[in-house]
């Protein structure tokens, strides 16, 4: 049985047939070459409900002339997906992707921030089901953040009790106070934000991409960006997108001055309100990536060797320090 046997029938639902199929990123993303052009066929991790919602929003925006995303194609039955067994597939036009090098991070950031701002602006209050949807998000984050703080104390005890501390233990213990203080401050500030806005029922909600990353962005020769891979898209606060965007940007050694300029470009299209800026500041200051590093190491969730684990932790601590310095200056 060919590994492409389940891909060929997907194209039939679009009244097309594949002349050949290549793997773009195994085992879920494929390139199908047809007489009508090339397409990306993806086994999606999103639910059918989410695909229907996102497909409808992107189709509406495309009809309005917005070219900031690679839209989902619709089948001959007017569905933005094909279900085969337990797998759900989506199809999008294929466009060559150019990897974003370190020297291109600023260009990626500027172009992507504008597209995110346009998406947030154009879909603002697209749906009015739950005007208090931000509050469950904050409550969920507080629970997770405080749980990580409890775990952090346990991991410290583990490292201290070892007769022969590992290199990771040494780096972790040397930076423990910084990690703890940063996390605790973010928790306290978010809890205070939640208290001050407890009766505020007018949060702005938009369609957010969910994972703005260079791998999910296409840059054209003119420097314009197109967003793709909306598997994590939801209707929520735009602050969530900006949080992921800036964490990614600083993780790629982004420049502080460019970060401020990128924020101004975003705000020119979709200015954040004071309460949203405060929320963004809280989100950005929490050391979430470091918490995941420490958890993965002590719970042995990743097959990292000691050198890889230490380098990752040191890099993430350095990036968090730079991000926090920028946040304190910018907001």
Buried (B, 14 or more C-beta within 10 A) or exposed (E): EEEBEBBBEBBEBBEBEBEEBEEEEEEBBBBBBBEEEBBBBBBBEBEEEBBBBBBEBBBEBBEEEBEBBBBBBBBEEEBBBBEEEEEBBBBBEBEEBEEBEEEBBBBBBBBBBBBBBBBBBBBEEBBEEEBBBBBEBBEEBBEEBBEBBEBBEEBBEEBEEEEEBBEBBEBBBEBBEBBBEBBBBBBEBBBEBBEEBEEEEEBBBBBBBBBBBBEBBBBEEEEEBBBBBBBBBBBBBBBBBBBBBBBBBBBBEBBBEBBEBBBEBBEEBBEBEEBBBBBBBBBBBBBBBBBBBBBBBBEEEEEBEEEEBBBBBBBBBEBBBBBBEBBEEBB
